[in-house]
Amino acid sequence: MARTEIPVKGMHCTGCERTLELALTRLDGVRSARPDRGSERVTVHYDPHQVSEERLREQIELCGYEVLA
Ligand SMILES: [Cu+2]
């Protein structure tokens, strides 16, 4: 299991956080996703054999949020 903190711009409310949590945990291999709009980060625990960090970032962008760096 791997852990990453992805910097995300554009989360404005609990609805945004919920949207990203659901979109990420829908992916195979994602155990948990914890968006935090205060620190503008999403912490994800995932199995790198099942899903890549690149795929996690893509999923966030598909929801309309900007992934930084
Ligand atoms: Cu929102």
N, CA, C, O and the ligand as a Tripos MOL2 file, in Angstrom:
@<TRIPOS>MOLECULE
protein
  277   275    70     0     0
PROTEIN
NO_CHARGES

@<TRIPOS>ATOM
      1 N           0.8520   -1.2040    0.0000 N.3       1 MET1
      2 CA          0.0000    0.0000    0.0000 C.3       1 MET1
      3 C           0.8840    1.2500    0.0000 C.2       1 MET1
      4 O           1.8480    1.3430    0.7600 O.2       1 MET1
      5 N           0.5460    2.1880   -0.8470 N.am      2 ALA2
      6 CA          1.2990    3.4390   -0.9310 C.3       2 ALA2
      7 C           0.4200    4.6050   -0.4910 C.2       2 ALA2
      8 O          -0.8080    4.5230   -0.4790 O.2       2 ALA2
      9 N           1.1010    5.7000   -0.1270 N.am      3 ARG3
     10 CA          0.3810    6.8830    0.3100 C.3       3 ARG3
     11 C           0.9490    8.0660   -0.4570 C.2       3 ARG3
     12 O           2.1630    8.1940   -0.6140 O.2       3 ARG3
     13 N           0.0560    8.9310   -0.9340 N.am      4 THR4
     14 CA          0.5220   10.1320   -1.6030 C.3       4 THR4
     15 C          -0.3450   11.3070   -1.2010 C.2       4 THR4
     16 O          -1.5220   11.1540   -0.8720 O.2       4 THR4
     17 N           0.2640   12.4890   -1.2330 N.am      5 GLU5
     18 CA         -0.4950   13.7240   -1.0030 C.3       5 GLU5
     19 C          -0.4520   14.5240   -2.2880 C.2       5 GLU5
     20 O           0.6110   14.9750   -2.7150 O.2       5 GLU5
     21 N          -1.6110   14.6990   -2.9020 N.am      6 ILE6
     22 CA         -1.6790   15.3900   -4.1840 C.3       6 ILE6
     23 C          -2.2010   16.8070   -3.9610 C.2       6 ILE6
     24 O          -3.2890   16.9840   -3.4120 O.2       6 ILE6
     25 N          -1.4360   17.8240   -4.3830 N.am      7 PRO7
     26 CA         -1.8890   19.2110   -4.2590 C.3       7 PRO7
     27 C          -2.9770   19.5170   -5.2910 C.2       7 PRO7
     28 O          -2.7870   19.3070   -6.4890 O.2       7 PRO7
     29 N          -4.1120   20.0110   -4.8110 N.am      8 VAL8
     30 CA         -5.2620   20.2470   -5.6870 C.3       8 VAL8
     31 C          -5.8170   21.6450   -5.4580 C.2       8 VAL8
     32 O          -6.0190   22.0670   -4.3190 O.2       8 VAL8
     33 N          -6.0570   22.3480   -6.5400 N.am      9 LYS9
     34 CA         -6.6530   23.6660   -6.4620 C.3       9 LYS9
     35 C          -8.1120   23.6220   -6.8840 C.2       9 LYS9
     36 O          -8.4660   22.9070   -7.8220 O.2       9 LYS9
     37 N          -8.9700   24.3860   -6.1930 N.am     10 GLY10
     38 CA        -10.3470   24.5120   -6.6480 C.3      10 GLY10
     39 C         -11.4020   23.8930   -5.7530 C.2      10 GLY10
     40 O         -12.5920   23.9700   -6.0590 O.2      10 GLY10
     41 N         -10.9810   23.2660   -4.6260 N.am     11 MET11
     42 CA        -11.9860   22.7390   -3.7000 C.3      11 MET11
     43 C         -12.4960   23.8870   -2.8250 C.2      11 MET11
     44 O         -11.7150   24.5420   -2.1360 O.2      11 MET11
     45 N         -13.8190   24.1260   -2.8580 N.am     12 HIS12
     46 CA        -14.3660   25.2810   -2.1470 C.3      12 HIS12
     47 C         -15.3010   24.9300   -1.0010 C.2      12 HIS12
     48 O         -15.5900   25.7790   -0.1580 O.2      12 HIS12
     49 N         -15.7810   23.6830   -0.9580 N.am     13 CYS13
     50 CA        -16.7630   23.3210    0.0730 C.3      13 CYS13
     51 C         -16.7170   21.8210    0.3410 C.2      13 CYS13
     52 O         -15.9610   21.0840   -0.2920 O.2      13 CYS13
     53 N         -17.5370   21.3840    1.2880 N.am     14 THR14
     54 CA        -17.5570   19.9570    1.6100 C.3      14 THR14
     55 C         -18.0600   19.1410    0.4280 C.2      14 THR14
     56 O         -17.7170   17.9670    0.2900 O.2      14 THR14
     57 N         -18.8830   19.7670   -0.4340 N.am     15 GLY15
     58 CA        -19.3630   19.0610   -1.6300 C.3      15 GLY15
     59 C         -18.2130   18.7210   -2.5630 C.2      15 GLY15
     60 O         -18.1660   17.6290   -3.1300 O.2      15 GLY15
     61 N         -17.2880   19.6550   -2.7200 N.am     16 CYS16
     62 CA        -16.0960   19.3980   -3.5410 C.3      16 CYS16
     63 C         -15.2930   18.2350   -2.9590 C.2      16 CYS16
     64 O         -14.8620   17.3370   -3.6840 O.2      16 CYS16
     65 N         -15.1020   18.2660   -1.6550 N.am     17 GLU17
     66 CA        -14.3250   17.2080   -1.0060 C.3      17 GLU17
     67 C         -15.0090   15.8610   -1.1850 C.2      17 GLU17
     68 O         -14.3550   14.8520   -1.4490 O.2      17 GLU17
     69 N         -16.3080   15.8540   -1.0410 N.am     18 ARG18
     70 CA        -17.0770   14.6190   -1.1880 C.3      18 ARG18
     71 C         -17.0030   14.0910   -2.6260 C.2      18 ARG18
     72 O         -16.8710   12.8880   -2.8520 O.2      18 ARG18
     73 N         -17.0880   15.0020   -3.5820 N.am     19 THR19
     74 CA        -16.9970   14.6220   -4.9970 C.3      19 THR19
     75 C         -15.6760   13.9100   -5.2790 C.2      19 THR19
     76 O         -15.6490   12.8610   -5.9250 O.2      19 THR19
     77 N         -14.5850   14.4920   -4.7880 N.am     20 LEU20
     78 CA        -13.2720   13.8920   -5.0440 C.3      20 LEU20
     79 C         -13.0980   12.5850   -4.2880 C.2      20 LEU20
     80 O         -12.5160   11.6340   -4.8110 O.2      20 LEU20
     81 N         -13.5980   12.5340   -3.0680 N.am     21 GLU21
     82 CA        -13.4950   11.2900   -2.3020 C.3      21 GLU21
     83 C         -14.1930   10.1490   -3.0450 C.2      21 GLU21
     84 O         -13.6420    9.0560   -3.1770 O.2      21 GLU21
     85 N         -15.3960   10.4120   -3.5230 N.am     22 LEU22
     86 CA        -16.1500    9.3770   -4.2220 C.3      22 LEU22
     87 C         -15.4920    8.9900   -5.5410 C.2      22 LEU22
     88 O         -15.4090    7.8080   -5.8760 O.2      22 LEU22
     89 N         -15.0180    9.9980   -6.2980 N.am     23 ALA23
     90 CA        -14.4140    9.7200   -7.6060 C.3      23 ALA23
     91 C         -13.1490    8.8790   -7.4600 C.2      23 ALA23
     92 O         -12.8760    8.0120   -8.2900 O.2      23 ALA23
     93 N         -12.3850    9.1350   -6.4110 N.am     24 LEU24
     94 CA        -11.1200    8.4090   -6.2260 C.3      24 LEU24
     95 C         -11.3560    7.0090   -5.6650 C.2      24 LEU24
     96 O         -10.7360    6.0480   -6.1190 O.2      24 LEU24
     97 N         -12.2460    6.8890   -4.6830 N.am     25 THR25
     98 CA        -12.4540    5.5680   -4.0840 C.3      25 THR25
     99 C         -13.2060    4.6350   -5.0360 C.2      25 THR25
    100 O         -13.2720    3.4270   -4.8060 O.2      25 THR25
    101 N         -13.7670    5.1950   -6.0970 N.am     26 ARG26
    102 CA        -14.4110    4.3760   -7.1210 C.3      26 ARG26
    103 C         -13.3840    3.5730   -7.9260 C.2      26 ARG26
    104 O         -13.7160    2.5400   -8.5060 O.2      26 ARG26
    105 N         -12.1420    4.0510   -7.9580 N.am     27 LEU27
    106 CA        -11.0900    3.3820   -8.7290 C.3      27 LEU27
    107 C         -10.6220    2.1180   -8.0110 C.2      27 LEU27
    108 O         -10.4480    2.1130   -6.7930 O.2      27 LEU27
    109 N         -10.4200    1.0500   -8.7790 N.am     28 ASP28
    110 CA         -9.8530   -0.1720   -8.2100 C.3      28 ASP28
    111 C          -8.4720    0.1290   -7.6490 C.2      28 ASP28
    112 O          -7.6690    0.7910   -8.3060 O.2      28 ASP28
    113 N          -8.1900   -0.3420   -6.4590 N.am     29 GLY29
    114 CA         -6.8750   -0.1620   -5.8590 C.3      29 GLY29
    115 C          -6.7960    1.0000   -4.8970 C.2      29 GLY29
    116 O          -5.8070    1.1320   -4.1760 O.2      29 GLY29
    117 N          -7.8070    1.8430   -4.8660 N.am     30 VAL30
    118 CA         -7.8010    2.9620   -3.9190 C.3      30 VAL30
    119 C          -8.4930    2.5300   -2.6390 C.2      30 VAL30
    120 O          -9.6690    2.1670   -2.6430 O.2      30 VAL30
    121 N          -7.7410    2.5740   -1.5360 N.am     31 ARG31
    122 CA         -8.3290    2.1790   -0.2510 C.3      31 ARG31
    123 C          -9.0400    3.3570    0.3990 C.2      31 ARG31
    124 O         -10.1440    3.2050    0.9220 O.2      31 ARG31
    125 N          -8.4160    4.5290    0.3700 N.am     32 SER32
    126 CA         -9.0630    5.6970    0.9630 C.3      32 SER32
    127 C          -8.5780    6.9730    0.2870 C.2      32 SER32
    128 O          -7.4670    7.0350   -0.2400 O.2      32 SER32
    129 N          -9.4280    7.9810    0.3150 N.am     33 ALA33
    130 CA         -9.0730    9.2970   -0.2190 C.3      33 ALA33
    131 C          -9.6220   10.3400    0.7320 C.2      33 ALA33
    132 O         -10.8090   10.3490    1.0580 O.2      33 ALA33
    133 N          -8.7230   11.2280    1.1770 N.am     34 ARG34
    134 CA         -9.1150   12.2530    2.1550 C.3      34 ARG34
    135 C          -8.8090   13.6410    1.6030 C.2      34 ARG34
    136 O          -7.7050   14.1510    1.7950 O.2      34 ARG34
    137 N          -9.7590   14.2480    0.9290 N.am     35 PRO35
    138 CA         -9.5430   15.6110    0.4520 C.3      35 PRO35
    139 C          -9.6360   16.6060    1.6150 C.2      35 PRO35
    140 O         -10.4760   16.4650    2.5030 O.2      35 PRO35
    141 N          -8.7620   17.6100    1.5910 N.am     36 ASP36
    142 CA         -8.8130   18.6640    2.6040 C.3      36 ASP36
    143 C          -8.6620   20.0160    1.9030 C.2      36 ASP36
    144 O          -7.5760   20.3710    1.4440 O.2      36 ASP36
    145 N          -9.7600   20.7590    1.8280 N.am     37 ARG37
    146 CA         -9.7170   22.0160    1.0770 C.3      37 ARG37
    147 C          -8.8860   23.0740    1.7970 C.2      37 ARG37
    148 O          -8.3720   23.9960    1.1640 O.2      37 ARG37
    149 N          -8.7520   22.9440    3.1300 N.am     38 GLY38
    150 CA         -7.9590   23.9100    3.8900 C.3      38 GLY38
    151 C          -6.4980   23.9030    3.4570 C.2      38 GLY38
    152 O          -5.9060   24.9580    3.2320 O.2      38 GLY38
    153 N          -5.9250   22.7200    3.3430 N.am     39 SER39
    154 CA         -4.5200   22.6050    2.9460 C.3      39 SER39
    155 C          -4.3790   22.3830    1.4470 C.2      39 SER39
    156 O          -3.2670   22.2550    0.9350 O.2      39 SER39
    157 N          -5.5130   22.3370    0.7420 N.am     40 GLU40
    158 CA         -5.5240   22.1170   -0.7090 C.3      40 GLU40
    159 C          -4.7470   20.8640   -1.0900 C.2      40 GLU40
    160 O          -3.8930   20.8810   -1.9760 O.2      40 GLU40
    161 N          -5.0720   19.7680   -0.3870 N.am     41 ARG41
    162 CA         -4.4210   18.4880   -0.6610 C.3      41 ARG41
    163 C          -5.4220   17.3560   -0.5790 C.2      41 ARG41
    164 O          -6.4320   17.4370    0.1200 O.2      41 ARG41
    165 N          -5.1160   16.3000   -1.3120 N.am     42 VAL42
    166 CA         -5.8730   15.0600   -1.1730 C.3      42 VAL42
    167 C          -4.8790   13.9700   -0.8000 C.2      42 VAL42
    168 O          -3.9110   13.7260   -1.5200 O.2      42 VAL42
    169 N          -5.1230   13.3220    0.3230 N.am     43 THR43
    170 CA         -4.2730   12.2150    0.7480 C.3      43 THR43
    171 C          -4.9200   10.9100    0.3070 C.2      43 THR43
    172 O          -6.0770   10.6390    0.6270 O.2      43 THR43
    173 N          -4.1680   10.1120   -0.4260 N.am     44 VAL44
    174 CA         -4.7100    8.8730   -0.9800 C.3      44 VAL44
    175 C          -3.8590    7.6850   -0.5510 C.2      44 VAL44
    176 O          -2.6350    7.7140   -0.6770 O.2      44 VAL44
    177 N          -4.5000    6.6510   -0.0510 N.am     45 HIS45
    178 CA         -3.8630    5.3560    0.1860 C.3      45 HIS45
    179 C          -4.2950    4.4340   -0.9430 C.2      45 HIS45
    180 O          -5.4880    4.2630   -1.1940 O.2      45 HIS45
    181 N          -3.3170    3.8420   -1.6220 N.am     46 TYR46
    182 CA         -3.6570    3.0320   -2.8040 C.3      46 TYR46
    183 C          -2.6350    1.9300   -3.0180 C.2      46 TYR46
    184 O          -1.5260    1.9650   -2.4850 O.2      46 TYR46
    185 N          -3.0400    0.9520   -3.8140 N.am     47 ASP47
    186 CA         -2.1640   -0.1490   -4.1820 C.3      47 ASP47
    187 C          -1.5430    0.1750   -5.5380 C.2      47 ASP47
    188 O          -2.2390    0.1670   -6.5530 O.2      47 ASP47
    189 N          -0.2430    0.4580   -5.5660 N.am     48 PRO48
    190 CA          0.3950    0.8700   -6.8230 C.3      48 PRO48
    191 C           0.4120   -0.2380   -7.8810 C.2      48 PRO48
    192 O           0.6860    0.0330   -9.0500 O.2      48 PRO48
    193 N           0.1290   -1.4590   -7.4910 N.am     49 HIS49
    194 CA          0.0370   -2.5410   -8.4770 C.3      49 HIS49
    195 C          -1.2850   -2.4830   -9.2360 C.2      49 HIS49
    196 O          -1.4070   -3.0440  -10.3250 O.2      49 HIS49
    197 N          -2.2600   -1.8140   -8.6650 N.am     50 GLN50
    198 CA         -3.5920   -1.7540   -9.2860 C.3      50 GLN50
    199 C          -3.8850   -0.4120   -9.9420 C.2      50 GLN50
    200 O          -4.6230   -0.3460  -10.9250 O.2      50 GLN50
    201 N          -3.3140    0.6460   -9.4070 N.am     51 VAL51
    202 CA         -3.6160    1.9790   -9.9460 C.3      51 VAL51
    203 C          -2.3830    2.8740   -9.7740 C.2      51 VAL51
    204 O          -1.7160    2.8430   -8.7400 O.2      51 VAL51
    205 N          -2.0960    3.6730  -10.8100 N.am     52 SER52
    206 CA         -0.9130    4.5360  -10.7670 C.3      52 SER52
    207 C          -1.2560    5.8980  -10.1630 C.2      52 SER52
    208 O          -2.4150    6.3130  -10.1450 O.2      52 SER52
    209 N          -0.2210    6.5830   -9.6680 N.am     53 GLU53
    210 CA         -0.4420    7.9300   -9.1650 C.3      53 GLU53
    211 C          -0.9200    8.8360  -10.3070 C.2      53 GLU53
    212 O          -1.7240    9.7440  -10.0960 O.2      53 GLU53
    213 N          -0.4180    8.5760  -11.5060 N.am     54 GLU54
    214 CA         -0.8390    9.3430  -12.6770 C.3      54 GLU54
    215 C          -2.3540    9.2150  -12.8890 C.2      54 GLU54
    216 O          -3.0290   10.1880  -13.2250 O.2      54 GLU54
    217 N          -2.8640    8.0200  -12.6910 N.am     55 ARG55
    218 CA         -4.3000    7.7700  -12.8580 C.3      55 ARG55
    219 C          -5.1120    8.5210  -11.7900 C.2      55 ARG55
    220 O          -6.2060    9.0130  -12.0640 O.2      55 ARG55
    221 N          -4.5650    8.6020  -10.5850 N.am     56 LEU56
    222 CA         -5.2410    9.3340   -9.5120 C.3      56 LEU56
    223 C          -5.3510   10.8070   -9.8860 C.2      56 LEU56
    224 O          -6.3990   11.4290   -9.7100 O.2      56 LEU56
    225 N          -4.2530   11.3560  -10.4050 N.am     57 ARG57
    226 CA         -4.2370   12.7670  -10.8080 C.3      57 ARG57
    227 C          -5.2160   13.0220  -11.9430 C.2      57 ARG57
    228 O          -5.9170   14.0340  -11.9640 O.2      57 ARG57
    229 N          -5.2520   12.1000  -12.8720 N.am     58 GLU58
    230 CA         -6.1740   12.2320  -14.0100 C.3      58 GLU58
    231 C          -7.6270   12.2380  -13.5230 C.2      58 GLU58
    232 O          -8.4570   12.9990  -14.0190 O.2      58 GLU58
    233 N          -7.9150   11.3860  -12.5540 N.am     59 GLN59
    234 CA         -9.2750   11.3000  -12.0300 C.3      59 GLN59
    235 C          -9.6950   12.6220  -11.3730 C.2      59 GLN59
    236 O         -10.8440   13.0450  -11.5010 O.2      59 GLN59
    237 N          -8.7740   13.2580  -10.6840 N.am     60 ILE60
    238 CA         -9.0570   14.5550  -10.0540 C.3      60 ILE60
    239 C          -9.3380   15.6160  -11.1140 C.2      60 ILE60
    240 O         -10.2530   16.4270  -10.9770 O.2      60 ILE60
    241 N          -8.5330   15.5910  -12.1670 N.am     61 GLU61
    242 CA         -8.7220   16.5710  -13.2500 C.3      61 GLU61
    243 C         -10.0310   16.3450  -13.9840 C.2      61 GLU61
    244 O         -10.6750   17.3000  -14.4180 O.2      61 GLU61
    245 N         -10.4280   15.0880  -14.1240 N.am     62 LEU62
    246 CA        -11.6980   14.7770  -14.7760 C.3      62 LEU62
    247 C         -12.8770   15.3770  -14.0070 C.2      62 LEU62
    248 O         -13.9230   15.6610  -14.5890 O.2      62 LEU62
    249 N         -12.7020   15.5670  -12.6950 N.am     63 CYS63
    250 CA        -13.7390   16.1680  -11.8670 C.3      63 CYS63
    251 C         -13.7460   17.6890  -11.9870 C.2      63 CYS63
    252 O         -14.6320   18.3490  -11.4450 O.2      63 CYS63
    253 N         -12.7630   18.2490  -12.6930 N.am     64 GLY64
    254 CA        -12.7390   19.6890  -12.9240 C.3      64 GLY64
    255 C         -11.8340   20.4630  -11.9900 C.2      64 GLY64
    256 O         -11.9040   21.6900  -11.9280 O.2      64 GLY64
    257 N         -10.9730   19.7460  -11.2520 N.am     65 TYR65
    258 CA        -10.0500   20.4230  -10.3380 C.3      65 TYR65
    259 C          -8.6460   20.4280  -10.9200 C.2      65 TYR65
    260 O          -8.2930   19.5770  -11.7370 O.2      65 TYR65
    261 N          -7.8540   21.3980  -10.4890 N.am     66 GLU66
    262 CA         -6.5100   21.5410  -11.0130 C.3      66 GLU66
    263 C          -5.5150   20.8410  -10.0830 C.2      66 GLU66
    264 O          -5.4590   21.1190   -8.8850 O.2      66 GLU66
    265 N          -4.7380   19.9340  -10.6620 N.am     67 VAL67
    266 CA         -3.6790   19.2730   -9.9060 C.3      67 VAL67
    267 C          -2.4050   20.0670  -10.0890 C.2      67 VAL67
    268 O          -1.9870   20.3390  -11.2140 O.2      67 VAL67
    269 N          -1.7730   20.4450   -8.9500 N.am     68 LEU68
    270 CA         -0.5710   21.2710   -9.0140 C.3      68 LEU68
    271 C           0.6800   20.3970   -9.0140 C.2      68 LEU68
    272 O           0.7000   19.3210   -8.4180 O.2      68 LEU68
    273 N           1.7120   20.8710   -9.6840 N.am     69 ALA69
    274 CA          3.0170   20.2110   -9.7490 C.3      69 ALA69
    275 C           2.9660   18.8130  -10.3360 C.2      69 ALA69
    276 O           3.9980   18.1510  -10.4450 O.2      69 ALA69
    277 CU        -17.6300   22.7940   -3.5900 Cu       70 CU70
@<TRIPOS>BOND
     1     1     2 1
     2     2     3 1
     3     3     4 2
     4     3     5 am
     5     5     6 1
     6     6     7 1
     7     7     8 2
     8     7     9 am
     9     9    10 1
    10    10    11 1
    11    11    12 2
    12    11    13 am
    13    13    14 1
    14    14    15 1
    15    15    16 2
    16    15    17 am
    17    17    18 1
    18    18    19 1
    19    19    20 2
    20    19    21 am
    21    21    22 1
    22    22    23 1
    23    23    24 2
    24    23    25 am
    25    25    26 1
    26    26    27 1
    27    27    28 2
    28    27    29 am
    29    29    30 1
    30    30    31 1
    31    31    32 2
    32    31    33 am
    33    33    34 1
    34    34    35 1
    35    35    36 2
    36    35    37 am
    37    37    38 1
    38    38    39 1
    39    39    40 2
    40    39    41 am
    41    41    42 1
    42    42    43 1
    43    43    44 2
    44    43    45 am
    45    45    46 1
    46    46    47 1
    47    47    48 2
    48    47    49 am
    49    49    50 1
    50    50    51 1
    51    51    52 2
    52    51    53 am
    53    53    54 1
    54    54    55 1
    55    55    56 2
    56    55    57 am
    57    57    58 1
    58    58    59 1
    59    59    60 2
    60    59    61 am
    61    61    62 1
    62    62    63 1
    63    63    64 2
    64    63    65 am
    65    65    66 1
    66    66    67 1
    67    67    68 2
    68    67    69 am
    69    69    70 1
    70    70    71 1
    71    71    72 2
    72    71    73 am
    73    73    74 1
    74    74    75 1
    75    75    76 2
    76    75    77 am
    77    77    78 1
    78    78    79 1
    79    79    80 2
    80    79    81 am
    81    81    82 1
    82    82    83 1
    83    83    84 2
    84    83    85 am
    85    85    86 1
    86    86    87 1
    87    87    88 2
    88    87    89 am
    89    89    90 1
    90    90    91 1
    91    91    92 2
    92    91    93 am
    93    93    94 1
    94    94    95 1
    95    95    96 2
    96    95    97 am
    97    97    98 1
    98    98    99 1
    99    99   100 2
   100    99   101 am
   101   101   102 1
   102   102   103 1
   103   103   104 2
   104   103   105 am
   105   105   106 1
   106   106   107 1
   107   107   108 2
   108   107   109 am
   109   109   110 1
   110   110   111 1
   111   111   112 2
   112   111   113 am
   113   113   114 1
   114   114   115 1
   115   115   116 2
   116   115   117 am
   117   117   118 1
   118   118   119 1
   119   119   120 2
   120   119   121 am
   121   121   122 1
   122   122   123 1
   123   123   124 2
   124   123   125 am
   125   125   126 1
   126   126   127 1
   127   127   128 2
   128   127   129 am
   129   129   130 1
   130   130   131 1
   131   131   132 2
   132   131   133 am
   133   133   134 1
   134   134   135 1
   135   135   136 2
   136   135   137 am
   137   137   138 1
   138   138   139 1
   139   139   140 2
   140   139   141 am
   141   141   142 1
   142   142   143 1
   143   143   144 2
   144   143   145 am
   145   145   146 1
   146   146   147 1
   147   147   148 2
   148   147   149 am
   149   149   150 1
   150   150   151 1
   151   151   152 2
   152   151   153 am
   153   153   154 1
   154   154   155 1
   155   155   156 2
   156   155   157 am
   157   157   158 1
   158   158   159 1
   159   159   160 2
   160   159   161 am
   161   161   162 1
   162   162   163 1
   163   163   164 2
   164   163   165 am
   165   165   166 1
   166   166   167 1
   167   167   168 2
   168   167   169 am
   169   169   170 1
   170   170   171 1
   171   171   172 2
   172   171   173 am
   173   173   174 1
   174   174   175 1
   175   175   176 2
   176   175   177 am
   177   177   178 1
   178   178   179 1
   179   179   180 2
   180   179   181 am
   181   181   182 1
   182   182   183 1
   183   183   184 2
   184   183   185 am
   185   185   186 1
   186   186   187 1
   187   187   188 2
   188   187   189 am
   189   189   190 1
   190   190   191 1
   191   191   192 2
   192   191   193 am
   193   193   194 1
   194   194   195 1
   195   195   196 2
   196   195   197 am
   197   197   198 1
   198   198   199 1
   199   199   200 2
   200   199   201 am
   201   201   202 1
   202   202   203 1
   203   203   204 2
   204   203   205 am
   205   205   206 1
   206   206   207 1
   207   207   208 2
   208   207   209 am
   209   209   210 1
   210   210   211 1
   211   211   212 2
   212   211   213 am
   213   213   214 1
   214   214   215 1
   215   215   216 2
   216   215   217 am
   217   217   218 1
   218   218   219 1
   219   219   220 2
   220   219   221 am
   221   221   222 1
   222   222   223 1
   223   223   224 2
   224   223   225 am
   225   225   226 1
   226   226   227 1
   227   227   228 2
   228   227   229 am
   229   229   230 1
   230   230   231 1
   231   231   232 2
   232   231   233 am
   233   233   234 1
   234   234   235 1
   235   235   236 2
   236   235   237 am
   237   237   238 1
   238   238   239 1
   239   239   240 2
   240   239   241 am
   241   241   242 1
   242   242   243 1
   243   243   244 2
   244   243   245 am
   245   245   246 1
   246   246   247 1
   247   247   248 2
   248   247   249 am
   249   249   250 1
   250   250   251 1
   251   251   252 2
   252   251   253 am
   253   253   254 1
   254   254   255 1
   255   255   256 2
   256   255   257 am
   257   257   258 1
   258   258   259 1
   259   259   260 2
   260   259   261 am
   261   261   262 1
   262   262   263 1
   263   263   264 2
   264   263   265 am
   265   265   266 1
   266   266   267 1
   267   267   268 2
   268   267   269 am
   269   269   270 1
   270   270   271 1
   271   271   272 2
   272   271   273 am
   273   273   274 1
   274   274   275 1
   275   275   276 2
@<TRIPOS>SUBSTRUCTURE
     1 MET1         2 RESIDUE 1 A MET
     2 ALA2         6 RESIDUE 1 A ALA
     3 ARG3        10 RESIDUE 1 A ARG
     4 THR4        14 RESIDUE 1 A THR
     5 GLU5        18 RESIDUE 1 A GLU
     6 ILE6        22 RESIDUE 1 A ILE
     7 PRO7        26 RESIDUE 1 A PRO
     8 VAL8        30 RESIDUE 1 A VAL
     9 LYS9        34 RESIDUE 1 A LYS
    10 GLY10       38 RESIDUE 1 A GLY
    11 MET11       42 RESIDUE 1 A MET
    12 HIS12       46 RESIDUE 1 A HIS
    13 CYS13       50 RESIDUE 1 A CYS
    14 THR14       54 RESIDUE 1 A THR
    15 GLY15       58 RESIDUE 1 A GLY
    16 CYS16       62 RESIDUE 1 A CYS
    17 GLU17       66 RESIDUE 1 A GLU
    18 ARG18       70 RESIDUE 1 A ARG
    19 THR19       74 RESIDUE 1 A THR
    20 LEU20       78 RESIDUE 1 A LEU
    21 GLU21       82 RESIDUE 1 A GLU
    22 LEU22       86 RESIDUE 1 A LEU
    23 ALA23       90 RESIDUE 1 A ALA
    24 LEU24       94 RESIDUE 1 A LEU
    25 THR25       98 RESIDUE 1 A THR
    26 ARG26      102 RESIDUE 1 A ARG
    27 LEU27      106 RESIDUE 1 A LEU
    28 ASP28      110 RESIDUE 1 A ASP
    29 GLY29      114 RESIDUE 1 A GLY
    30 VAL30      118 RESIDUE 1 A VAL
    31 ARG31      122 RESIDUE 1 A ARG
    32 SER32      126 RESIDUE 1 A SER
    33 ALA33      130 RESIDUE 1 A ALA
    34 ARG34      134 RESIDUE 1 A ARG
    35 PRO35      138 RESIDUE 1 A PRO
    36 ASP36      142 RESIDUE 1 A ASP
    37 ARG37      146 RESIDUE 1 A ARG
    38 GLY38      150 RESIDUE 1 A GLY
    39 SER39      154 RESIDUE 1 A SER
    40 GLU40      158 RESIDUE 1 A GLU
    41 ARG41      162 RESIDUE 1 A ARG
    42 VAL42      166 RESIDUE 1 A VAL
    43 THR43      170 RESIDUE 1 A THR
    44 VAL44      174 RESIDUE 1 A VAL
    45 HIS45      178 RESIDUE 1 A HIS
    46 TYR46      182 RESIDUE 1 A TYR
    47 ASP47      186 RESIDUE 1 A ASP
    48 PRO48      190 RESIDUE 1 A PRO
    49 HIS49      194 RESIDUE 1 A HIS
    50 GLN50      198 RESIDUE 1 A GLN
    51 VAL51      202 RESIDUE 1 A VAL
    52 SER52      206 RESIDUE 1 A SER
    53 GLU53      210 RESIDUE 1 A GLU
    54 GLU54      214 RESIDUE 1 A GLU
    55 ARG55      218 RESIDUE 1 A ARG
    56 LEU56      222 RESIDUE 1 A LEU
    57 ARG57      226 RESIDUE 1 A ARG
    58 GLU58      230 RESIDUE 1 A GLU
    59 GLN59      234 RESIDUE 1 A GLN
    60 ILE60      238 RESIDUE 1 A ILE
    61 GLU61      242 RESIDUE 1 A GLU
    62 LEU62      246 RESIDUE 1 A LEU
    63 CYS63      250 RESIDUE 1 A CYS
    64 GLY64      254 RESIDUE 1 A GLY
    65 TYR65      258 RESIDUE 1 A TYR
    66 GLU66      262 RESIDUE 1 A GLU
    67 VAL67      266 RESIDUE 1 A VAL
    68 LEU68      270 RESIDUE 1 A LEU
    69 ALA69      274 RESIDUE 1 A ALA
    70 CU70       277 GROUP 0 **** ****
